[in-house]
């Protein structure tokens, strides 16, 4: 549950765990809020296999009221669990290492449109880039920002109005 809470909003870790504990004692508490996830949580506690972990992870991901804000981390864990399911002798730590190694060799996947700071886009190249001026940008930030585009570069900077010089 800690990992799910680190990746998603709307998981309700404490209410979920109390609903699972209540189900263990024979109560129906939390069923209205979490539905079949309570049974998945109970199955995971009774039998902590990779398949049960994956089922709970996917169950929370499919909920309408939860939002996955760390997708890369979520999909890496999901891929590691699938490796553990396909190779039962593989430890989760080894599977995570394998997923990360594959990701490093493949490179970072960037969406067609993305927003990022100069720290996040450093080393990447885009066909089109839009740079928005902020007062705290350093020379290094400007260099990184201005060298990301391969086709077009658009700068959004504040306009300073100056009165025209009139001679008399």
C-alpha positions as CSV (number, residue, x, y, z in Angstrom):
1,X,0.0,0.0,0.0
2,X,2.9,2.3,0.6
3,X,4.0,2.1,-3.0
4,X,0.5,2.6,-4.3
5,X,0.2,5.7,-2.1
6,X,3.5,7.0,-3.5
7,X,2.3,6.7,-7.1
8,X,-1.4,7.6,-6.9
9,X,-3.8,10.0,-5.3
10,X,-7.2,8.9,-4.0
11,X,-6.0,5.6,-2.6
12,X,-7.0,6.1,1.0
13,X,-4.4,3.9,2.5
14,X,-5.6,4.0,6.1
15,X,-9.3,3.5,5.4
16,X,-8.3,0.7,3.0
17,X,-6.2,-1.1,5.5
18,X,-8.9,-0.8,8.2
19,X,-11.4,-2.2,5.7
20,X,-9.2,-5.2,5.0
21,X,-8.7,-5.8,8.7
22,X,-12.5,-5.5,9.2
23,X,-13.1,-8.0,6.4
24,X,-10.6,-10.4,8.1
25,X,-12.8,-10.2,11.2
26,X,-16.0,-10.9,9.2
27,X,-17.3,-7.3,8.9
28,X,-18.4,-5.6,5.7
29,X,-16.9,-2.2,6.6
30,X,-15.3,-0.4,3.7
31,X,-17.0,-2.5,1.0
32,X,-19.0,0.4,-0.2
33,X,-15.9,2.5,-0.6
34,X,-13.4,0.0,-2.0
35,X,-15.6,-2.9,-3.3
36,X,-13.6,-5.9,-4.6
37,X,-10.3,-4.2,-3.7
38,X,-10.8,-5.3,-0.1
39,X,-10.9,-9.0,-1.2
40,X,-7.7,-8.4,-3.3
41,X,-6.0,-6.8,-0.2
42,X,-7.0,-9.8,1.9
43,X,-5.7,-12.2,-0.7
44,X,-2.4,-10.3,-0.7
45,X,-2.1,-10.5,3.0
46,X,-2.9,-14.2,3.1
47,X,-0.7,-15.0,0.0
48,X,1.9,-12.3,-0.8
49,X,2.6,-13.4,-4.4
50,X,3.6,-11.2,-7.3
51,X,0.3,-12.0,-9.0
52,X,-1.7,-10.7,-6.0
53,X,0.5,-7.6,-5.8
54,X,-0.1,-6.9,-9.5
55,X,-3.9,-7.5,-9.1
56,X,-4.1,-4.9,-6.3
57,X,-1.9,-2.4,-8.1
58,X,-4.1,-2.7,-11.3
59,X,-7.2,-2.6,-9.2
60,X,-6.3,0.8,-7.7
61,X,-5.1,2.1,-11.1
62,X,-8.5,1.3,-12.6
63,X,-10.5,3.1,-9.9
64,X,-12.3,6.3,-11.1
65,X,-11.4,8.3,-8.1
66,X,-7.6,7.6,-8.1
67,X,-5.0,9.3,-10.3
68,X,-1.6,8.0,-11.1
69,X,0.8,10.9,-10.9
70,X,4.0,8.9,-11.1
71,X,3.3,6.8,-14.2
72,X,6.9,5.9,-15.0
73,X,7.4,4.5,-11.5
74,X,4.0,2.7,-11.6
75,X,4.7,1.0,-15.0
76,X,8.3,0.1,-13.9
77,X,6.9,-1.8,-10.9
78,X,4.1,-3.3,-13.0
79,X,6.7,-4.6,-15.5
80,X,8.9,-6.0,-12.6
81,X,5.9,-7.8,-11.2
82,X,5.2,-9.3,-14.6
83,X,8.8,-10.5,-14.8
84,X,8.4,-12.1,-11.3
85,X,5.2,-13.8,-12.5
86,X,6.8,-15.2,-15.6
87,X,9.9,-16.3,-13.8
88,X,8.9,-17.5,-10.3
89,X,12.5,-17.8,-9.1
90,X,13.3,-14.2,-9.9
91,X,13.3,-11.8,-6.8
92,X,11.4,-8.5,-7.1
93,X,14.6,-6.5,-6.5
94,X,16.3,-8.3,-9.5
95,X,13.2,-7.8,-11.6
96,X,13.2,-4.0,-10.8
97,X,16.9,-3.8,-11.6
98,X,16.2,-5.5,-15.0
99,X,13.4,-3.1,-15.8
100,X,15.6,-0.1,-14.9
101,X,18.5,-1.5,-17.0
102,X,16.1,-1.8,-20.0
103,X,14.8,1.7,-19.5
104,X,18.4,3.1,-19.4
105,X,19.3,1.4,-22.7
106,X,16.0,2.5,-24.4
107,X,16.3,6.1,-23.2
108,X,13.7,8.2,-21.5
109,X,10.3,8.1,-23.2
110,X,8.9,11.6,-23.6
111,X,5.3,12.4,-24.6
112,X,4.6,14.2,-27.9
113,X,3.9,17.3,-25.8
114,X,5.5,17.8,-22.5
115,X,6.3,20.6,-20.0
116,X,9.5,20.5,-18.1
117,X,12.1,22.5,-16.4
118,X,15.6,22.9,-17.9
119,X,16.7,20.2,-15.4
120,X,14.2,17.7,-16.8
121,X,14.8,18.4,-20.5
122,X,18.6,18.6,-20.3
123,X,20.1,16.2,-22.8
124,X,16.9,15.8,-24.8
125,X,16.0,17.2,-28.2
126,X,12.6,18.4,-29.5
127,X,11.4,19.4,-33.0
128,X,9.7,22.5,-31.5
129,X,10.3,24.2,-28.2
130,X,8.7,27.0,-26.4
131,X,10.7,28.8,-23.7
132,X,9.0,30.9,-21.1
133,X,11.1,33.5,-19.5
134,X,11.2,33.5,-15.7
135,X,13.2,36.0,-13.6
136,X,15.2,33.3,-11.8
137,X,16.7,31.7,-15.0
138,X,20.5,31.5,-15.0
139,X,22.8,31.5,-18.0
140,X,23.0,27.7,-17.8
141,X,19.2,27.5,-17.8
142,X,19.0,29.7,-20.9
143,X,21.7,27.7,-22.6
144,X,19.8,24.4,-22.0
145,X,16.4,25.9,-22.9
146,X,17.7,27.6,-26.2
147,X,19.5,24.5,-27.4
148,X,16.6,21.9,-27.1
149,X,14.8,22.7,-30.4
150,X,15.8,21.2,-33.7
151,X,13.2,22.9,-36.0
152,X,11.6,25.9,-34.3
153,X,12.1,27.8,-31.1
154,X,9.5,30.2,-29.6
155,X,10.5,32.6,-26.8
156,X,7.9,34.1,-24.5
157,X,9.4,37.1,-22.8
158,X,8.0,40.1,-21.1
159,X,7.6,43.2,-23.3
160,X,9.0,46.4,-21.9
161,X,7.3,49.5,-23.2
162,X,9.6,52.5,-24.0
163,X,8.4,55.9,-24.9
164,X,9.7,56.9,-28.3
165,X,12.4,59.5,-28.3
166,X,11.2,62.8,-29.5
167,X,13.6,65.6,-30.4
168,X,12.6,69.2,-30.1
